[in-house]
Structure formats: structure tokens, C-alpha cells
Amino acid sequence: MDVEDFIRTWTNASASERQTAQSFVIQLCRVLGVAAPNDEKVGDPDYGFERIVRFLPLTARRRKPIWI
């Protein structure tokens, strides 16, 4: 896919941003000649679309911010 094909494809896209975000980024990376997120060749677990987030349990000593 070259730049003109990319522009033609995404100019006429009718799906929502949420539905097409990952496809758009992957194709954009290909056009630019860089590794796409979640690409096996990258080898960086922080470079991806989704990642598991673990939350620390709240303890009695931790305080929650209060906005006034």
C-alpha cells in the first residue's frame, strides 16, 4: 500500500473511530515503513494496543484525593 492508496482508503472510511483505530494505525505504520504496535518483530511489550493494567489494592493508610 502506498500513500495514495492509504489516503483513498481512509478518506472514504464510514466506520467509527473505535472500530477502525487499530487498522488505521497498522496501515499507517506500513506506509511509513515502521513497525506496527503488537508486531512480533518489535519485541517491546510496552509498544502495543492493549496492555494488562494491575491495580494495587487500597490499604487503610492510603488516602484518596478529594476535589473541592
Buried (B, 14 or more C-beta within 10 A) or exposed (E): EEEEEBEEEEEEEEEEEEEBEBEBBBBBBBBEEEBBBBBEEBEEEEEEEEEEEEEEEEEEEEEEEEEE
